[in-house]
Amino acid sequence: MGDKFSEQKIVLDSYRNRSEIIRQAHSDLSIKYKMRRDIITIITIISSLLISVLAVLDLDRMLIILSSDIDTSYISDLLSFILAILGLIIFLVSLSGFVFGWHEQHLRHESGVKTLTNIINNIGDARKLIKESSDGTEVERIIKEIGDKYAIINETLPIIPDQDFLNAKQRYKIKREMSKKLDDDPWIDIDMKRYMKK
């Protein structure tokens, strides 16, 4: 049973390791698309605020307060131009968010992280069951079930570009290595950015 258990443990560890790397990739992509979505939202809010302020601005009163002898028609034309540019910015930014679908991509990758976390937890539970079980057919059923879930999940998750996958795999490996060092010495200086620049 010991050899059989170690073979089964290797299979489950392989599923777990691959799932954790893929989860890292989906997590990274989720953060990337969320940041893009947030930037669009911020630009839209700021541009809308500027349009609102400029639209209600009374130039004649402002110039009297500033006691300026500037031609108000010139300022009025400039203000109209600025409003048009800000309106165009809002349009283009909103359109880019729609065309690139960053919000939807963020949600799909975030869902992938949750799904992969679930299967990683299932693999941990399966390892405990296999260790405690003496029924070989039950153990084989558990491993087949995990393998089937893993295959279905990978078919339904969004595709990860190769470079993003490799970057995520590197980050995952570095995090694992740093975690091991931290287990040995909790006072060690952990600076992930330093390791990522090598």
N, C-alpha and C positions, 0 to 999 in steps of 0.2 A: 504493500500500500504506500510505503514511503516513496518509492521511485515513481509510482503512478501519480502521487500527490505532487511531487516536484515537477513532473511533466505538465500537469494541469495548472500548477502555479505559474509556470513559464508562459503558458498560453494566456492565462488571465493577466499576467503582468504585461505581456505584449499588447493586449487590448487596452489595458489601462494607460500604458506609456504613450501609445499612439493617440488615444483619446485626449490625454492631457496636452499633447503637442498641438493637436487640432483645436482644442479649447483655447489655448494660448493665442493661436492665429485668429480665431473668431473674436476673441476678446480684444485683441489689438485692432482689428478691422472695425469692430463696433465702436471703439473709442475714436478712431480716426473719422468715421462717418458722423458720429455724434458731434465732434468738434466742428466739422464742416457745416453741419446743420445749425449749430449754435452761432457760428460766425455769420451765417446768412440771416438768422433771426436778429442778431445785434445790429448788423448793417441796416436791415429793414426798419428796425425801431428808431435808430438814430436818424436815418434819412426822413422818416415820417415825422419825427419830432421837429426837425429843422424845417420841413415844409410847413408844418402847422404854425411854427413861430413866425416864419417869414410871411406866411399868408395873412396873418392878422396884424402884422407890423404896420404902423401908421408912419410913413416916411416924413410927412410934413411936420408932425409933432416932434419926431426924433431930431430932425434937422434944426428946428427952432430951439429945442433943449440944448443941442450941441452948438448952437449959434453958428451954424455953418452956412457959407454962401455957395454951396454946391448945387448944381442944377439937378432938380428933383426928377426931371424926365430921364436923365442919364441913369440915375440910381434906380428908377422904376424899371427901366429896360434891363439893367443889370440884375435886378431882383427877379424879374420874369425869367431871365436866362438861367439863373441859379435854381429857381423852382423847377424849370423844365429839366435841367441836368439831374437834380435830385429825384424827380419823378422817373426819369430814365434809369437811374441807378436802382431804384426800388423794383422797377419792372425787370431789369436784367438779372438782378440778384434773385428775385422770386422765380424767374424763369429757369435760371441755372439750377436752383434747388429742385424744381419740378423735373427738369430734363434729366439730371443726373440721379435723381431719386435717392439722395443721401439719407433722408429720414427712413425710407423703407429699408435701405441696406443696413442702416444702424439696427433697426428692429429685427431683421432677419438674422444678423450675426449675434445680436444679444440673445435671441431665442436659441441659437446654436450653442451658446455658452451654457445656458440653463439645461438644455437637453444633454449635452456632453457631461455636465456636472452630475446629472441624474444617472447616466450610465456608469460613470466612474464610481459613484456610491454603490450602484448595483454590483459592480465587480468586487468591491470591498466586501459587501455582504455575501456574495457568492464564494469568495475565498474562505470566509468563516464557515459557511455551510459545508463546503468541500472538506475542510479540515475536520469537522465534526462528524461527517457522514461516512458510513461504511458501505453504503449501497452504491456500487459502481454505475448502475444504470441511472440512478438519480443524479450522480455527479456528471455523467455524460450529458444528460438532459439540461442541466444547469449551464454547462459550458456551451452547448449548442444554442441555448436560448440567448446567452450573452452575445455569441457570435452573430446570430440572426439580428438582434437589436442593433449591434454595431454596424452591420451592413446596411440596414434600413436607414439608420441615422445618417450615415455617410452619403447615401443616395439622395436624401432630402435636404441636406444642408447646402447653403450656397457655395459655389466654387471659390476656392482660395487661390489667388494668383501665386505662381511659383516663388517669386521673390518675397512676397509677404509670408508665405509658408516657411521659407528658409530663415527669414529674420525672426519669426516667432519661435522656430525650433531652437535657434541660437539663444534667444532670450530665455526660453524654457530651460535649456541645459545649464545656462549660467545661473538661473535662479535655483535650480536643484543643487548645483555645486555650492553656491553661497549658503543655501539652507543647511547643507551638511556641515560646512565650516561653522555656521552659527550654532548648530547643535553641539559641536565640540567646544566652542569658545563663545559664549553669549556676549562677550565684551568686544568682539572683533568689529572693526569699522566696516560697515556695509555701504558701498557706493556703487549701485548698479550702473550708473552712467559711465563710470570709470572703466568698467569691464567691457561695456558695449562699444567703446571707441577703439579697442585694440584691433 
